[in-house]
Amino acid sequence: MKFFFRELFANRIGGFFGMDVLVSAVVMIFFLRREGKRLGVRHLWLPIAGVLTVGVSLGLPAVSLSSRAGTGRLWRSGRHGKGNQELILD
């Protein structure tokens, strides 16, 4: 791990990239905790684990999907007859 950080911050471009990723992850975790509590999201640890393992690109969609599932707005009736449902992504 020591080698990884040494190489990541070896020059200015790498340092900028490294700080961008770290700051984005910290801000996303803060946002997830705050909005998760406000919206009453269950299993809030899942989006946070997603941020820590994959990155910010997984954390935001995960909390959005979790909050919609908690409010019951995840599925709506489909346009093609009874029983068909669509996933709400908008």
ChimeraX commands (.cxc) that place a marker at each C-alpha (Angstrom):
marker #1 position 0.00,0.00,0.00 radius 0.5
marker #1 position 2.90,2.27,0.74 radius 0.5
marker #1 position 4.26,1.76,-2.77 radius 0.5
marker #1 position 0.83,2.47,-4.29 radius 0.5
marker #1 position 0.53,5.88,-2.61 radius 0.5
marker #1 position 4.14,6.77,-3.35 radius 0.5
marker #1 position 3.61,6.09,-7.05 radius 0.5
marker #1 position 0.20,7.76,-7.09 radius 0.5
marker #1 position 1.61,11.02,-5.74 radius 0.5
marker #1 position 4.92,10.82,-7.62 radius 0.5
marker #1 position 4.11,13.80,-9.86 radius 0.5
marker #1 position 1.61,16.64,-10.03 radius 0.5
marker #1 position -0.86,14.96,-12.36 radius 0.5
marker #1 position -0.97,11.80,-10.28 radius 0.5
marker #1 position -1.31,13.85,-7.11 radius 0.5
marker #1 position -4.19,15.83,-8.57 radius 0.5
marker #1 position -5.94,12.62,-9.64 radius 0.5
marker #1 position -5.35,11.00,-6.25 radius 0.5
marker #1 position -6.67,14.00,-4.31 radius 0.5
marker #1 position -9.68,14.26,-6.63 radius 0.5
marker #1 position -10.62,10.63,-6.00 radius 0.5
marker #1 position -10.06,10.86,-2.24 radius 0.5
marker #1 position -11.94,14.15,-1.79 radius 0.5
marker #1 position -14.82,12.90,-3.96 radius 0.5
marker #1 position -15.11,9.71,-1.90 radius 0.5
marker #1 position -15.06,11.59,1.42 radius 0.5
marker #1 position -17.70,14.07,0.22 radius 0.5
marker #1 position -19.84,11.23,-1.15 radius 0.5
marker #1 position -19.71,9.32,2.14 radius 0.5
marker #1 position -20.70,12.47,4.04 radius 0.5
marker #1 position -23.56,13.03,1.58 radius 0.5
marker #1 position -24.69,9.40,1.78 radius 0.5
marker #1 position -24.82,9.45,5.57 radius 0.5
marker #1 position -26.68,12.74,5.73 radius 0.5
marker #1 position -29.21,12.04,2.98 radius 0.5
marker #1 position -29.60,8.42,4.01 radius 0.5
marker #1 position -30.67,9.43,7.50 radius 0.5
marker #1 position -32.94,12.18,6.16 radius 0.5
marker #1 position -34.67,9.84,3.70 radius 0.5
marker #1 position -34.73,6.88,6.07 radius 0.5
marker #1 position -32.69,4.60,3.82 radius 0.5
marker #1 position -32.25,1.14,5.25 radius 0.5
marker #1 position -28.95,-0.70,4.83 radius 0.5
marker #1 position -27.01,2.53,4.40 radius 0.5
marker #1 position -23.77,0.61,4.71 radius 0.5
marker #1 position -24.26,-0.86,1.20 radius 0.5
marker #1 position -23.76,2.40,-0.75 radius 0.5
marker #1 position -20.88,3.35,1.56 radius 0.5
marker #1 position -19.23,-0.02,0.93 radius 0.5
marker #1 position -19.77,0.59,-2.79 radius 0.5
marker #1 position -17.95,3.93,-2.57 radius 0.5
marker #1 position -15.06,2.37,-0.68 radius 0.5
marker #1 position -14.68,-0.62,-3.00 radius 0.5
marker #1 position -15.70,0.60,-6.47 radius 0.5
marker #1 position -15.92,4.38,-6.19 radius 0.5
marker #1 position -18.26,7.33,-6.33 radius 0.5
marker #1 position -19.82,6.05,-9.55 radius 0.5
marker #1 position -21.49,3.22,-7.58 radius 0.5
marker #1 position -22.38,5.09,-4.38 radius 0.5
marker #1 position -24.74,7.70,-5.78 radius 0.5
marker #1 position -26.89,5.35,-7.89 radius 0.5
marker #1 position -27.00,2.86,-5.01 radius 0.5
marker #1 position -28.37,5.38,-2.51 radius 0.5
marker #1 position -30.81,6.72,-5.10 radius 0.5
marker #1 position -32.12,3.22,-5.76 radius 0.5
marker #1 position -32.26,2.44,-2.02 radius 0.5
marker #1 position -34.17,5.60,-1.19 radius 0.5
marker #1 position -36.73,4.95,-3.94 radius 0.5
marker #1 position -37.17,1.38,-2.78 radius 0.5
marker #1 position -37.80,2.64,0.76 radius 0.5
marker #1 position -40.48,5.07,-0.37 radius 0.5
marker #1 position -42.20,2.62,-2.70 radius 0.5
marker #1 position -41.47,4.68,-5.82 radius 0.5
marker #1 position -39.19,2.10,-7.39 radius 0.5
marker #1 position -41.78,0.44,-9.65 radius 0.5
marker #1 position -44.76,1.77,-11.57 radius 0.5
marker #1 position -47.40,0.07,-13.63 radius 0.5
marker #1 position -46.33,-0.60,-17.17 radius 0.5
marker #1 position -48.00,0.73,-20.29 radius 0.5
marker #1 position -48.65,-2.68,-21.80 radius 0.5
marker #1 position -51.46,-4.09,-19.68 radius 0.5
marker #1 position -52.02,-5.57,-16.27 radius 0.5
marker #1 position -49.20,-6.94,-14.21 radius 0.5
marker #1 position -46.39,-5.34,-16.20 radius 0.5
marker #1 position -44.15,-3.07,-14.19 radius 0.5
marker #1 position -41.34,-0.72,-15.15 radius 0.5
marker #1 position -38.33,0.29,-13.13 radius 0.5
marker #1 position -38.36,4.05,-12.50 radius 0.5
marker #1 position -34.97,5.49,-13.45 radius 0.5
marker #1 position -35.84,9.15,-13.99 radius 0.5
marker link #1:1,2 radius 0.2
marker link #1:2,3 radius 0.2
marker link #1:3,4 radius 0.2
marker link #1:4,5 radius 0.2
marker link #1:5,6 radius 0.2
marker link #1:6,7 radius 0.2
marker link #1:7,8 radius 0.2
marker link #1:8,9 radius 0.2
marker link #1:9,10 radius 0.2
marker link #1:10,11 radius 0.2
marker link #1:11,12 radius 0.2
marker link #1:12,13 radius 0.2
marker link #1:13,14 radius 0.2
marker link #1:14,15 radius 0.2
marker link #1:15,16 radius 0.2
marker link #1:16,17 radius 0.2
marker link #1:17,18 radius 0.2
marker link #1:18,19 radius 0.2
marker link #1:19,20 radius 0.2
marker link #1:20,21 radius 0.2
marker link #1:21,22 radius 0.2
marker link #1:22,23 radius 0.2
marker link #1:23,24 radius 0.2
marker link #1:24,25 radius 0.2
marker link #1:25,26 radius 0.2
marker link #1:26,27 radius 0.2
marker link #1:27,28 radius 0.2
marker link #1:28,29 radius 0.2
marker link #1:29,30 radius 0.2
marker link #1:30,31 radius 0.2
marker link #1:31,32 radius 0.2
marker link #1:32,33 radius 0.2
marker link #1:33,34 radius 0.2
marker link #1:34,35 radius 0.2
marker link #1:35,36 radius 0.2
marker link #1:36,37 radius 0.2
marker link #1:37,38 radius 0.2
marker link #1:38,39 radius 0.2
marker link #1:39,40 radius 0.2
marker link #1:40,41 radius 0.2
marker link #1:41,42 radius 0.2
marker link #1:42,43 radius 0.2
marker link #1:43,44 radius 0.2
marker link #1:44,45 radius 0.2
marker link #1:45,46 radius 0.2
marker link #1:46,47 radius 0.2
marker link #1:47,48 radius 0.2
marker link #1:48,49 radius 0.2
marker link #1:49,50 radius 0.2
marker link #1:50,51 radius 0.2
marker link #1:51,52 radius 0.2
marker link #1:52,53 radius 0.2
marker link #1:53,54 radius 0.2
marker link #1:54,55 radius 0.2
marker link #1:55,56 radius 0.2
marker link #1:56,57 radius 0.2
marker link #1:57,58 radius 0.2
marker link #1:58,59 radius 0.2
marker link #1:59,60 radius 0.2
marker link #1:60,61 radius 0.2
marker link #1:61,62 radius 0.2
marker link #1:62,63 radius 0.2
marker link #1:63,64 radius 0.2
marker link #1:64,65 radius 0.2
marker link #1:65,66 radius 0.2
marker link #1:66,67 radius 0.2
marker link #1:67,68 radius 0.2
marker link #1:68,69 radius 0.2
marker link #1:69,70 radius 0.2
marker link #1:70,71 radius 0.2
marker link #1:71,72 radius 0.2
marker link #1:72,73 radius 0.2
marker link #1:73,74 radius 0.2
marker link #1:74,75 radius 0.2
marker link #1:75,76 radius 0.2
marker link #1:76,77 radius 0.2
marker link #1:77,78 radius 0.2
marker link #1:78,79 radius 0.2
marker link #1:79,80 radius 0.2
marker link #1:80,81 radius 0.2
marker link #1:81,82 radius 0.2
marker link #1:82,83 radius 0.2
marker link #1:83,84 radius 0.2
marker link #1:84,85 radius 0.2
marker link #1:85,86 radius 0.2
marker link #1:86,87 radius 0.2
marker link #1:87,88 radius 0.2
marker link #1:88,89 radius 0.2
marker link #1:89,90 radius 0.2
view
